[in-house]
């Protein structure tokens, strides 16, 4: 399958060389587009029921490392379903116990790598992924951890090589989803769509896996300003998995893009009541601001801070997300400190964007623009990146560059944010 990925990436291979990818991803993480977590296939029923069965199995055979690994994976799945990050601590305990029982268990290293990715410990995840690769060189799943960690660390050449190996070994939903994200990072949206179509054709181990790909399709269509196609993809995902929260969030974003702000707010409140992840809570607060509901937005943003404390208590490092939130809605100095820490830990285009925006919001727009340009060096067409760089250029007095960047953001996605798209249009009209 080597030729497949080489053909897939030919549109941006030259840019990979020219832009020197050693210099500094997400849905937003990231999106975590590049992350398809392993599905726990340990019998029928809900994940909660599988957790209970696996706990009983571990009690019956406490020396069985594979059952402990399966329990850890099931607990990670529970985080995705409930947003309860306390499951991370329980998953860590199960995986560490598995490694104590069997220090050569490749599955344990892979699952711990997934956990570390979720906690944004990308260097630790890379170590685990590479260790699992050494122990099981013909197994595909460790490569997913290696790809994701390298992307988040800004090591795009290494990510590309690992992704090629992943495709060679087993073209699948997981590998094609990562190809899609890799292409999108480099501005190849048509190629990203093609890879998602291949992922959908490959199918998944559970309905949620297919719904995940359909939701990514919706996100990609929405980022291209194609609201009808996005809505169709989200609805298809909900047919496949009726309670799938990311698809419900996608419909809310589609409503906001169509000007149906009140409907978007209702959808997001329903989502947050069930799964109060910070990214969803921030989206709700910003949509409330766009609707002029400042008091409601302040209350919503208070919930963001509560959730951030819970994440920190569960070992999750969310510096990039926190930096952007503080830069936009909190303390600009704290946002800058968080953004610098994020860059030190994981020098990717995502952390470069956060640092650039935090510098601009801290009234250092010339430095902010330099980092904004670094965030765009792969050729990304992410409207948020373009918006941040454009507003930084405007604040730095570079009017023509600001106009070009803001126009590109709005051309790529005229409704990329209920709050910021309007700000971009106002700024562009004033240039």
Secondary structure, DSSP 8 states (H G I E B T S, - for coil): -HHHHHHHHHHHHHHHHHTTTT----B---TBTT-------SSSS-HHHHHHHHHHHHHH-TT-HHHHHHHHHHHHHHHHHH--THHHHHHHHHHHHHHHH-TT-HHHHHHHHHHHHHTT-HHHHHHHHHHHHHH-TT-SHHHHHHHHHHHHTT-HHHHHHHHHHHHHH---HHHHHHHHHHHHHTT-HHHHHHHHHHHHHH--SSHHHHHHHHHHHHHHHHHTT-HHHHHHHHHHHHHHSTT-HHHHHHHHHHHHHTT-HHHHHHHHHHHHHH---HHHHHHHHHHHHHTT-HHHHHHHHHHHHHHHHHHHHTT---HHHHHHHHHHHS-HHHHHHHHHHHHHH--SHHHHHHHHHHHHHTT-HHHHHHHHHHHTTT----HHHHHHHHHHHHHTT-HHHHHHHHHHHHHH-TTS-TTHHHHHHHHHHT-
